[in-house]
Amino acid sequence: MPQPLPIRQESAEVWLMPVFIAKAGHEADLQEALHALQTLSRKDPGCLEYTVFSDEHRPGTFVLFEGWARDEDLASHNEEDHVKAFVREVEPLLAVPFSVTPITPLI
């Protein structure tokens, strides 16, 4: 039986992949809000990566790839005014609540 791929666990880094799906007609508004969030969040302490992608096969679907140096940096980011405002403002633009998947880099 093949062995599973090793997972890097020695790092304190935190990596997440949130997915946002816009309601029909709100794609541009969601994209604009995500771009603003990306610009501000990249300046937050401990941010390693914060990039929004559009899904080429599912219009109106956006995937955020974010990395933080430590859990504490992510926690601080989530308490920032720009993050709280984003969550409130995009709720009516979403077809479903956004999902967040924790991910772990492979070795």
CORTA-V122243 format. One record per residue. N is the residue number from 0. RES is the residue in one small letter. SS is DSSP state (a for helix, b for strand, c for the rest). PSI is psi in radians with two decimals (999 if undefined). D_LAST is the distance of its C-alpha to the last C-alpha in whole Angstrom. Layout:
N;RES;SS;PSI;D_LAST
N;RES;SS;PSI;D_LAST
This chain:
0;m;c;2.33;20
1;p;c;2.57;17
2;q;c;2.51;14
3;p;c;2.68;12
4;l;c;2.47;8
5;p;c;2.60;6
6;i;b;2.34;6
7;r;c;2.05;5
8;q;c;-0.10;9
9;e;c;-0.22;10
10;s;c;2.57;11
11;a;c;-0.01;14
12;e;c;2.63;13
13;v;b;2.22;15
14;w;b;2.38;14
15;l;b;2.73;17
16;m;b;1.47;18
17;p;b;2.57;22
18;v;b;2.33;24
19;f;b;2.28;28
20;i;b;2.06;31
21;a;b;2.57;34
22;k;c;2.62;37
23;a;c;2.32;39
24;g;c;-0.14;41
25;h;c;0.21;39
26;e;a;-0.83;36
27;a;a;-0.68;37
28;d;a;-0.74;37
29;l;a;-0.75;34
30;q;a;-0.74;32
31;e;a;-0.76;34
32;a;a;-0.72;34
33;l;a;-0.67;30
34;h;a;-0.75;30
35;a;a;-0.75;32
36;l;a;-0.75;30
37;q;a;-0.82;27
38;t;a;-0.80;29
39;l;a;-0.72;30
40;s;a;-0.52;27
41;r;c;-0.35;25
42;k;c;-0.16;27
43;d;c;2.48;26
44;p;c;2.37;25
45;g;c;0.00;21
46;c;b;2.12;21
47;l;b;-0.57;18
48;e;b;2.45;18
49;y;b;1.58;21
50;t;b;2.30;22
51;v;b;2.37;24
52;f;b;2.60;24
53;s;b;2.52;27
54;d;c;2.01;26
55;e;c;-0.38;28
56;h;c;-0.23;29
57;r;c;1.57;30
58;p;c;2.43;32
59;g;c;0.01;32
60;t;b;2.27;29
61;f;b;2.40;27
62;v;b;2.27;23
63;l;b;2.28;22
64;f;b;1.98;18
65;e;b;2.51;18
66;g;b;2.49;16
67;w;b;2.52;18
68;a;c;-0.61;17
69;r;c;2.81;18
70;d;a;-0.68;20
71;e;a;-0.61;23
72;d;a;-0.73;23
73;l;a;-0.77;22
74;a;a;-0.75;25
75;s;a;-0.75;27
76;h;a;-0.80;26
77;n;a;-0.31;28
78;e;c;-0.08;31
79;e;c;2.53;32
80;d;a;-0.69;35
81;h;a;-0.52;33
82;v;a;-0.81;31
83;k;a;-0.74;34
84;a;a;-0.73;36
85;f;a;-0.85;33
86;v;a;-0.76;33
87;r;a;-0.78;37
88;e;a;-0.55;38
89;v;a;-0.25;35
90;e;a;-0.82;36
91;p;a;-0.18;39
92;l;a;-0.20;37
93;l;b;2.43;35
94;a;c;-0.59;36
95;v;c;2.75;34
96;p;c;2.50;32
97;f;c;2.61;28
98;s;b;2.67;25
99;v;b;2.10;22
100;t;b;2.08;19
101;p;b;2.39;16
102;i;b;2.69;13
103;t;c;2.20;9
104;p;c;2.50;7
105;l;b;2.82;4
106;i;c;999;0
